[in-house]
Amino acid sequence: MVDSIGQRPLDRKIGAVSRVGTLAAAKSVTKQPQAAQAPTVAAQLAAAAPVDTARVERIKQAIAKGEYPLSPTTIADTLIAARYEWMSHDQA
């Protein structure tokens, strides 16, 4: 026979609840000064942008002289590919 769906009385008894710790125990935790903590990778990366400034300067000079090979077709293809990549992450 199949049991009906619905509430059934529990046979288990729940014991009394007691507190484990007090607020005084939580106050004993102290934080280290900010200077004493080791620098994290994220903090190191946030300090300065990972840019090769010498390479950027060489590219700027080449563009100013007209020696940097800019291809409108390549730029357009890259922008279209980036847009399709962004669209693939959009929710339907």
C-alpha positions in Angstrom: 0.0 0.0 0.0 1.2 3.5 -0.7 1.4 6.1 2.0 -0.6 9.2 1.5 1.0 12.6 0.8 0.6 14.9 3.7 1.9 15.7 7.2 2.7 12.9 9.6 3.5 13.5 13.2 7.2 13.2 14.0 8.4 10.6 16.4 11.6 12.5 17.2 11.9 14.8 20.1 14.0 17.9 19.9 16.4 18.6 22.8 17.0 22.0 24.4 19.2 24.5 22.7 22.2 25.8 24.5 24.6 28.6 23.6 28.1 27.5 22.6 30.1 30.7 22.9 29.8 34.2 24.2 30.4 37.6 22.7 33.6 38.1 24.8 35.3 35.2 22.9 34.6 37.0 19.6 36.2 40.2 20.8 39.6 38.5 21.3 40.3 38.4 17.6 42.6 41.1 16.5 43.5 42.3 13.0 47.0 42.7 11.8 48.0 46.2 10.7 47.7 46.7 6.9 51.5 47.3 6.5 52.3 43.9 8.1 50.2 41.9 5.6 52.0 40.4 2.6 51.1 42.1 -0.7 48.8 40.0 -2.9 49.0 39.4 -6.6 45.9 41.5 -7.1 47.3 44.4 -5.1 50.6 44.2 -7.1 48.6 44.3 -10.4 46.4 47.1 -9.3 49.4 49.2 -8.4 50.5 49.6 -12.1 48.9 48.7 -15.4 50.7 45.8 -17.2 51.7 47.9 -20.2 55.0 47.9 -22.1 55.3 51.7 -22.4 58.4 51.4 -24.6 56.4 49.4 -27.2 53.5 51.8 -27.0 55.8 54.7 -27.7 57.4 52.9 -30.7 53.9 52.2 -32.2 52.9 55.9 -31.7 56.0 57.0 -33.5 55.5 54.6 -36.3 51.9 55.8 -36.8 53.0 59.4 -36.7 55.6 58.7 -39.4 53.1 56.7 -41.5 55.1 53.5 -41.2 52.7 51.4 -39.1 50.7 49.0 -41.3 47.0 49.7 -40.7 44.7 47.5 -42.7 41.0 48.6 -42.5 39.9 45.1 -43.6 41.8 43.5 -40.7 40.5 46.0 -38.2 36.9 45.5 -39.4 37.3 41.7 -39.3 38.6 41.9 -35.8 35.8 44.1 -34.6 33.1 41.9 -36.2 34.7 38.8 -34.6 34.7 40.5 -31.2 31.1 41.4 -31.6 30.2 37.8 -32.4 32.1 36.7 -29.3 30.2 39.1 -27.1 26.9 38.0 -28.6 27.7 34.3 -27.8 27.7 35.3 -24.1 24.3 37.1 -24.3 21.3 35.4 -22.7 18.7 34.3 -25.1 
